[in-house]
Amino acid sequence: MKTLNVSISELEYNKFGLKKDKLTFTEFIDIVSKEISKQTLSKCIELSEKYGLSKMTMDEITNEVNAVRKNAKNRH
């Protein structure tokens, strides 16, 4: 088995909620993946609010998706 050493700041250590100094690679990937997912979700929410999508109903979203799909089919 190989060992990989990664240095992070105290701020990052706390941000990721790390409790121990040694992690398996799987644990490390899981922690990083969760943080990336949180950041992506935050960006999606920010953009949906910026463009008014957060105020749309599910029916309105469905209608928009169907219109785009119909448009795409007509172009081919």
Backbone as JSON, one array per atom type, in Angstrom:
{
  "sequence": "MKTLNVSISELEYNKFGLKKDKLTFTEFIDIVSKEISKQTLSKCIELSEKYGLSKMTMDEITNEVNAVRKNAKNRH",
  "N": [[0.84, -1.17, 0.0], [0.5, 2.24, -0.75], [1.48, 5.44, 0.58], [0.18, 8.66, 0.83], [0.86, 11.98, 1.37], [-0.82, 14.87, 2.31], [-0.94, 18.31, 2.6], [-2.81, 20.68, 4.39], [-4.42, 23.76, 5.23], [-5.15, 25.06, 8.54], [-7.64, 26.25, 8.53], [-8.9, 25.01, 6.31], [-8.85, 22.39, 7.28], [-10.61, 22.55, 9.44], [-12.89, 23.44, 8.05], [-13.58, 21.25, 6.47], [-14.35, 19.56, 8.43], [-12.69, 17.69, 9.6], [-11.6, 15.08, 11.74], [-9.53, 13.48, 12.36], [-6.04, 12.78, 11.76], [-5.2, 10.92, 9.9], [-6.45, 9.41, 7.06], [-8.3, 7.08, 5.07], [-7.97, 6.62, 1.53], [-10.45, 6.46, 0.33], [-12.1, 7.63, 2.29], [-11.08, 10.24, 2.19], [-11.7, 11.0, -0.47], [-14.49, 10.87, -0.3], [-15.05, 12.95, 1.54], [-14.05, 15.2, 0.14], [-15.64, 15.06, -2.16], [-18.2, 15.53, -1.09], [-17.91, 18.19, -0.28], [-17.46, 19.47, -2.73], [-19.92, 18.92, -3.92], [-21.62, 20.42, -2.24], [-20.7, 23.02, -2.84], [-21.34, 23.15, -5.56], [-24.13, 22.89, -5.46], [-24.77, 25.24, -4.06], [-23.97, 27.13, -5.97], [-25.75, 26.52, -8.04], [-28.19, 27.2, -6.83], [-27.76, 29.92, -6.45], [-27.6, 30.79, -9.15], [-30.14, 30.01, -10.07], [-31.76, 31.71, -8.64], [-30.83, 34.16, -9.56], [-31.62, 34.16, -12.27], [-34.34, 33.85, -12.06], [-35.4, 31.32, -11.98], [-35.89, 29.94, -9.66], [-38.35, 30.63, -8.84], [-40.13, 29.37, -10.42], [-42.79, 27.05, -11.1], [-43.14, 23.44, -10.88], [-44.61, 22.56, -13.07], [-44.23, 24.67, -14.87], [-41.49, 24.44, -15.3], [-41.38, 21.91, -16.45], [-42.82, 22.41, -18.81], [-41.04, 24.22, -20.06], [-38.79, 22.55, -20.45], [-39.9, 20.63, -22.18], [-40.49, 22.29, -24.38], [-37.94, 23.07, -25.21], [-36.88, 20.58, -25.92], [-38.61, 19.92, -28.01], [-37.98, 21.93, -29.82], [-35.32, 21.24, -30.34], [-35.62, 18.8, -31.66], [-36.9, 19.64, -33.98], [-34.88, 20.97, -35.28], [-33.17, 19.08, -36.26]],
  "CA": [[0.0, 0.0, 0.0], [1.23, 3.5, -0.84], [1.04, 6.51, 1.47], [0.18, 9.98, 0.21], [0.75, 13.04, 2.37], [-1.46, 16.08, 1.79], [-0.92, 19.39, 3.58], [-3.9, 21.63, 4.28], [-4.4, 24.79, 6.28], [-6.03, 24.85, 9.69], [-8.98, 26.68, 8.09], [-9.45, 23.92, 5.5], [-9.03, 21.24, 8.17], [-11.86, 22.79, 10.16], [-13.97, 23.55, 7.07], [-13.97, 19.9, 6.06], [-14.81, 18.83, 9.6], [-11.81, 16.56, 9.85], [-11.46, 14.72, 13.15], [-8.31, 12.7, 12.55], [-4.94, 13.15, 10.86], [-4.99, 9.89, 8.9], [-7.68, 8.98, 6.4], [-8.14, 6.22, 3.89], [-8.21, 7.37, 0.3], [-11.91, 6.48, 0.16], [-12.62, 8.66, 3.2], [-10.66, 11.52, 1.65], [-12.52, 11.26, -1.67], [-15.86, 11.12, 0.16], [-15.09, 14.28, 2.14], [-13.87, 16.19, -0.93], [-16.83, 14.99, -3.02], [-19.3, 16.21, -0.41], [-17.66, 19.63, -0.32], [-17.69, 19.9, -4.12], [-21.37, 18.88, -4.11], [-22.18, 21.59, -1.55], [-20.36, 24.21, -3.61], [-22.11, 23.1, -6.8], [-25.51, 23.17, -5.11], [-24.85, 26.66, -3.75], [-23.87, 27.86, -7.24], [-27.02, 26.29, -8.73], [-29.21, 28.01, -6.16], [-27.45, 31.31, -6.78], [-27.97, 31.03, -10.54], [-31.6, 29.89, -10.23], [-32.33, 32.95, -8.11], [-30.41, 35.26, -10.46], [-32.39, 34.1, -13.51], [-35.76, 33.69, -11.77], [-35.85, 29.92, -12.09], [-36.3, 29.45, -8.35], [-39.76, 30.99, -8.64], [-40.96, 28.61, -11.36], [-43.43, 25.83, -10.59], [-42.7, 22.24, -11.59], [-45.3, 22.54, -14.37], [-43.54, 25.63, -15.75], [-40.2, 23.85, -15.65], [-41.68, 20.82, -17.39], [-43.17, 23.03, -20.1], [-39.8, 24.75, -20.63], [-37.99, 21.41, -20.91], [-40.56, 20.08, -23.36], [-40.33, 23.24, -25.48], [-36.55, 22.97, -25.68], [-36.75, 19.28, -26.6], [-39.34, 20.01, -29.28], [-37.15, 22.79, -30.66], [-34.13, 20.48, -30.71], [-36.04, 17.8, -32.64], [-37.22, 20.34, -35.23], [-33.63, 21.44, -35.91], [-32.44, 17.96, -36.87]],
  "C": [[0.89, 1.24, 0.0], [0.65, 4.5, 0.15], [1.19, 7.83, 0.73], [-0.01, 11.01, 1.3], [0.19, 14.29, 1.7], [-1.44, 17.12, 2.9], [-2.09, 20.33, 3.32], [-3.81, 22.63, 5.43], [-5.34, 24.4, 7.41], [-7.47, 25.19, 9.32], [-9.65, 25.57, 7.27], [-9.75, 22.68, 6.36], [-10.36, 21.36, 8.92], [-13.06, 22.83, 9.21], [-14.5, 22.17, 6.65], [-14.42, 19.03, 7.22], [-13.96, 17.61, 9.92], [-11.62, 16.34, 11.34], [-10.17, 13.97, 13.42], [-7.29, 13.08, 11.48], [-4.67, 12.13, 9.76], [-6.34, 9.41, 8.38], [-7.34, 7.94, 5.34], [-8.41, 7.07, 2.67], [-9.71, 7.5, 0.05], [-12.55, 7.53, 1.05], [-12.3, 10.06, 2.67], [-11.52, 11.91, 0.45], [-13.95, 11.59, -1.27], [-16.0, 12.53, 0.73], [-14.99, 15.36, 1.07], [-15.1, 16.21, -1.84], [-18.02, 15.71, -2.4], [-19.13, 17.72, -0.46], [-17.91, 20.18, -1.73], [-19.19, 19.92, -4.41], [-22.05, 20.07, -3.45], [-21.93, 22.87, -2.34], [-21.16, 24.29, -4.9], [-23.57, 23.43, -6.54], [-25.7, 24.66, -4.81], [-24.82, 27.51, -5.02], [-25.17, 27.71, -8.03], [-28.14, 27.14, -8.14], [-29.01, 29.48, -6.5], [-27.9, 31.66, -8.2], [-29.48, 30.95, -10.75], [-32.3, 31.13, -9.7], [-32.03, 34.13, -9.04], [-31.29, 35.31, -11.71], [-33.87, 33.82, -13.3], [-36.27, 32.27, -11.84], [-36.36, 29.38, -10.76], [-37.77, 29.74, -8.06], [-40.71, 30.2, -9.55], [-41.58, 27.39, -10.67], [-42.89, 24.64, -11.38], [-43.36, 22.15, -12.96], [-44.62, 23.5, -15.35], [-42.18, 25.09, -16.2], [-40.39, 22.74, -16.67], [-42.01, 21.37, -18.77], [-41.94, 23.6, -20.81], [-38.94, 23.63, -21.21], [-38.59, 20.82, -22.18], [-40.42, 20.99, -24.57], [-38.92, 23.16, -26.06], [-36.34, 21.67, -26.43], [-37.43, 19.31, -27.96], [-38.54, 20.84, -30.28], [-35.94, 22.04, -31.18], [-34.46, 19.44, -31.78], [-36.31, 18.45, -34.0], [-35.98, 20.81, -35.97], [-32.9, 20.32, -36.64], [-33.19, 17.38, -37.99]]
}
